[in-house]
Amino acid sequence: MRKKLMIIVSSVAVAGALMLAVPAVLSQTTVPPVPAPHSEHHPAIRRAILALNAAKFDMEHANHDFGGHRVAALAACDAAIAQLQQALQYDQQ
């Protein structure tokens, strides 16, 4: 009887955890990768810029400010995007 009760309690706990986790995973917005032109010299840098913009979007729409760390992370994303864009510009010179 005790073993049966433990199985039921465990099953309910797992089901509850899934009920909380699944909607959160399904609600996440993802940005599909943009195909780079065939002559692209630095596709990884362009993908990094896209990933940083996606992360920035997610942080801007977060429900919590994380003690000011979100603001710092947004500023760091902006700085990283600017550096990567400058790197692409430098390569074109």
C-alpha positions in Angstrom: 0.0 0.0 0.0 2.8 2.4 0.9 4.7 1.7 -2.3 1.5 2.3 -4.3 1.0 5.7 -2.6 4.6 6.7 -3.3 4.1 5.8 -7.0 0.9 7.9 -7.1 2.5 10.9 -5.3 5.6 10.7 -7.6 3.4 10.5 -10.7 1.4 13.6 -9.6 4.6 15.5 -8.9 6.0 14.7 -12.3 2.7 15.6 -14.0 2.6 18.9 -12.1 6.2 19.7 -13.1 5.4 19.0 -16.8 2.3 21.2 -16.6 4.5 24.1 -15.4 7.4 23.4 -17.8 5.6 22.7 -21.1 3.7 26.0 -21.5 6.9 27.9 -20.7 8.9 26.0 -23.3 6.1 26.4 -25.9 5.7 30.1 -25.3 9.4 30.9 -26.0 9.8 32.8 -29.3 12.7 31.7 -31.5 14.2 33.6 -34.4 14.8 31.3 -37.3 18.2 31.6 -38.9 18.4 33.7 -41.9 20.2 32.0 -44.8 23.4 33.9 -45.7 24.3 34.7 -49.3 26.7 32.2 -50.9 29.4 34.9 -51.0 29.2 35.6 -47.3 32.7 35.7 -45.8 31.7 35.7 -42.1 28.4 33.8 -41.6 29.3 33.1 -38.0 29.4 36.8 -37.2 26.1 37.4 -38.8 24.6 34.5 -36.9 26.0 35.9 -33.7 24.4 39.3 -34.4 21.1 37.6 -35.0 21.4 35.5 -31.8 22.3 38.6 -29.8 19.3 40.4 -31.2 17.1 37.5 -30.3 18.5 37.4 -26.7 18.0 41.1 -26.4 14.3 40.7 -27.5 13.8 38.0 -24.9 15.4 40.1 -22.1 13.3 43.2 -23.1 10.2 41.2 -22.7 11.1 39.4 -19.5 8.7 39.7 -16.5 11.5 40.5 -14.0 14.4 43.0 -13.9 16.7 40.6 -12.1 18.1 43.2 -9.7 19.4 45.4 -12.4 21.3 42.7 -14.2 18.9 42.7 -17.1 19.7 46.3 -17.8 23.5 45.5 -17.7 23.0 42.5 -20.0 21.0 44.6 -22.5 23.8 47.1 -22.6 26.4 44.3 -23.0 24.3 43.0 -26.0 24.2 46.4 -27.6 28.0 46.8 -27.2 28.6 43.3 -28.6 26.3 43.9 -31.6 28.1 47.2 -32.2 31.5 45.5 -32.1 30.5 42.8 -34.4 29.0 45.3 -36.9 32.3 47.3 -36.8 34.2 44.1 -37.4 32.1 43.4 -40.6 32.7 47.0 -41.7 36.4 46.7 -41.1 36.6 43.6 -43.2 34.9 45.5 -46.1 37.6 48.2 -46.2 
